[in-house]
Amino acid sequence: MRFRPYKPDSAGISSDRKLKNAIKSILGYKPGNIFLYHLAFLHKSATQETLNGMKVNNERLEFLGDAILDAITADYLFKTFPTKDEGFLTEMRSKMVSRTTLNKLSQKMGIDQLILLDGSTPGAFRSYRGDAFEALIGAIYLDKGYDFTRKIIFERVIHHYFNMDDLVNQEVNFKSKIIEWAQREKKQTRFNVVEEVGTGYKKQYIVELLLEGEALSRGQDYSIKGAEQSAAEKAWQKINNETVEL
């Protein structure tokens, strides 16, 4: 499947050769299926149409990359902290794959310079950098497989851009952020446990965050506190990425 050629972005990336060289510079290897990487940097605002009429952008790759990144990060943390419990590992993973973290990673690595937007002000899409990072992970996985993707994330991302000691001490309390924001904006928020799934040590809680009585986000975790934090993080991303309609 091929989509119609699109105009170069601000970095001048348009040809396969230039994109391959850019990936080589950032990640240390040249891609195989370059189509996947063009697609990874195609923001939904610049959706393209293929020759057979299908509209494409990086959202599907973002979905895939999010799952792959979660799994590889969990793998890394599980082996790096063999004596820590599930709550600690979950919190560390949340810090590493939060939208704020991925946005910053995209900028530090130069990934954001490859993203194709429709010409609108980038500030209108606050998560586009992190979204493209996840889409890139999805592209690497489809192009090179899980083991190669794992190696890239370990060696070219985590070892270069994360300090585990600093991360352990970093406080990211999204529930507090949401509560403070709601107080400042004079809005009412409430966290409700809406469902429990599983039994015994596999039991998880699903928490819904209500804003002015309307469901804004949901989180799931092995503890109510963890589920609240998950719901709060998703809500925080939504609030900072788009206008919340009440």
C-alpha positions in Angstrom: 0.0 0.0 0.0 1.3 3.4 -1.0 0.0 6.9 -0.3 0.4 9.8 -2.5 3.7 11.8 -2.0 3.4 14.6 0.4 5.3 17.9 0.8 8.5 18.0 2.9 8.1 19.2 6.4 10.1 21.9 8.0 13.1 19.6 8.2 12.9 18.8 4.5 12.2 15.2 5.0 10.4 13.9 1.9 12.5 11.3 0.1 13.1 7.7 1.3 16.8 8.3 1.3 16.6 11.3 3.6 14.2 9.6 6.0 16.4 6.5 6.1 19.4 8.7 6.9 17.5 10.5 9.6 16.5 7.2 11.3 20.1 6.0 11.0 21.3 9.1 12.8 18.7 8.9 15.6 18.5 5.2 16.2 21.7 3.8 14.6 20.2 1.6 11.8 18.6 2.0 8.4 15.0 1.0 8.1 13.8 -1.8 5.8 10.2 -1.0 5.0 10.4 2.8 4.7 6.7 3.1 4.2 6.1 2.3 7.8 8.4 5.2 8.9 6.8 7.7 6.6 3.5 6.6 8.1 4.8 6.9 11.7 5.5 10.6 11.2 2.2 11.4 9.4 0.1 13.2 12.0 -3.7 12.8 11.7 -4.0 16.5 10.8 -2.1 15.7 7.6 -4.0 12.5 6.8 -3.1 11.2 3.3 -5.1 9.2 0.8 -3.7 6.0 -0.7 -4.0 5.2 -4.4 -7.0 2.9 -3.6 -8.7 5.7 -1.7 -7.9 4.6 1.9 -7.1 7.5 4.3 -4.0 6.9 6.5 -2.1 8.5 9.3 0.0 7.4 12.3 -2.8 6.6 14.7 -2.9 2.9 14.2 0.9 2.7 14.5 0.6 4.8 17.7 -1.9 2.3 19.1 0.5 -0.6 18.4 3.6 1.3 19.6 1.9 2.1 22.9 1.4 -1.5 23.6 4.9 -2.6 22.6 6.5 0.2 24.6 4.5 -0.7 27.7 5.6 -4.4 27.4 9.3 -3.6 26.8 9.4 -1.0 29.6 7.8 -3.5 32.0 10.4 -6.1 30.9 13.2 -3.7 31.6 11.8 -2.6 35.0 11.1 -6.2 36.1 14.7 -7.2 35.5 16.2 -4.0 36.8 14.4 -4.0 40.1 14.0 -7.7 41.0 13.0 -7.0 44.7 10.4 -4.3 44.0 6.7 -5.0 44.2 4.0 -4.5 41.5 3.0 -1.1 42.8 6.5 0.3 42.5 7.0 -1.2 39.0 3.6 0.2 37.8 4.5 3.7 39.1 7.9 3.6 37.4 6.4 2.5 34.1 3.9 5.3 34.3 6.7 7.8 34.8 8.6 6.4 31.8 5.8 6.3 29.3 3.8 9.3 30.4 2.8 11.7 27.6 5.0 14.4 29.1 8.0 12.1 29.1 7.4 10.9 25.6 7.0 14.5 24.3 10.3 15.4 25.8 12.0 12.3 24.5 10.8 13.1 21.0 12.3 16.5 21.2 15.6 15.4 22.7 16.0 12.7 20.0 15.0 14.9 17.1 12.0 12.8 16.3 9.7 15.8 16.4 11.6 17.3 13.4 10.4 14.5 11.2 6.7 14.9 11.9 4.4 16.1 9.2 1.6 18.3 10.3 -1.0 20.1 8.1 0.6 23.5 8.7 -1.5 24.3 11.7 0.2 25.7 14.8 1.9 22.7 16.5 0.7 24.0 19.8 -2.8 23.0 18.8 -1.6 19.3 19.1 0.1 19.1 22.4 0.7 15.4 22.3 1.8 15.0 18.7 5.5 14.5 19.6 4.8 11.7 22.0 2.2 10.2 19.6 4.9 10.1 16.9 7.4 8.5 19.3 4.9 5.7 19.9 4.1 5.4 16.2 7.8 5.0 15.5 8.0 2.2 18.0 5.1 0.5 16.2 7.0 1.0 12.9 10.2 -0.5 14.2 8.3 -3.5 15.6 6.6 -4.2 12.3 9.8 -3.7 10.3 12.3 -5.5 12.5 10.4 -7.6 15.1 10.1 -7.5 18.9 13.7 -8.5 19.9 15.2 -5.7 17.7 12.7 -3.2 19.0 13.5 -4.2 22.6 17.2 -3.7 21.9 16.6 -0.3 20.4 14.5 0.9 23.3 17.0 -0.5 25.9 20.2 0.8 24.2 19.1 3.9 22.3 16.4 5.2 24.6 16.5 4.0 28.2 20.2 3.9 28.6 20.7 7.3 27.0 17.8 9.3 28.3 16.8 7.8 31.7 18.4 8.0 35.1 16.7 5.4 37.2 17.8 6.9 40.5 16.3 10.3 39.5 13.2 8.5 38.3 12.7 6.7 41.5 12.7 10.0 43.4 10.5 11.8 40.9 7.1 12.6 42.2 4.3 12.5 39.6 0.9 12.6 41.3 -1.6 13.1 38.6 -4.5 12.8 41.0 -3.2 15.9 42.9 -2.7 17.7 39.6 -6.3 17.0 38.6 -7.6 18.1 42.0 -5.6 21.3 41.9 -6.7 22.1 38.4 -10.3 21.5 39.2 -10.1 23.8 42.3 -8.5 26.5 40.2 -11.1 26.1 37.5 -13.9 25.8 40.0 -15.0 22.4 38.7 -16.1 19.4 40.6 -14.3 16.1 40.3 -15.0 12.6 41.7 -13.3 9.2 41.5 -15.7 6.2 41.5 -14.9 2.5 41.6 -17.2 1.3 38.9 -16.1 -2.3 38.5 -13.9 -5.0 40.0 -12.4 -7.7 37.7 -10.7 -10.9 38.6 -10.3 -12.5 42.0 -7.6 -13.0 44.6 -4.2 -11.7 43.7 -5.5 -11.1 40.1 -8.2 -8.7 41.3 -8.2 -5.3 39.6 -10.2 -2.1 40.2 -11.7 0.1 37.4 -12.0 3.7 38.5 -13.9 6.3 36.6 -13.1 10.0 36.9 -16.1 12.3 36.7 -15.8 16.0 35.8 -18.9 18.0 36.6 -20.8 14.7 36.8 -19.6 13.6 33.3 -17.2 10.6 32.8 -13.8 12.0 31.7 -11.5 8.9 31.9 -11.1 5.5 33.4 -8.1 3.7 35.0 -7.5 0.1 35.9 -5.0 -1.2 38.4 -4.5 -3.8 41.2 -5.1 -1.1 43.8 -7.8 1.6 44.0 -5.0 4.2 44.4 -3.2 3.0 41.3 -6.4 3.0 39.3 -7.2 6.5 40.4 -3.7 7.6 39.3 -4.2 5.9 36.0 -7.5 7.6 35.4 -6.1 11.0 36.6 -3.1 10.7 34.2 -5.4 10.0 31.2 -7.6 12.9 32.2 -4.6 15.2 32.6 -3.5 14.3 29.1 -6.9 15.0 27.8 -7.3 18.3 29.5 -3.9 19.5 28.2 -4.4 18.1 24.7 -7.9 19.4 23.9 -10.8 21.5 25.2 -13.0 19.5 27.5 -16.6 19.9 26.6 -19.0 19.7 29.6 
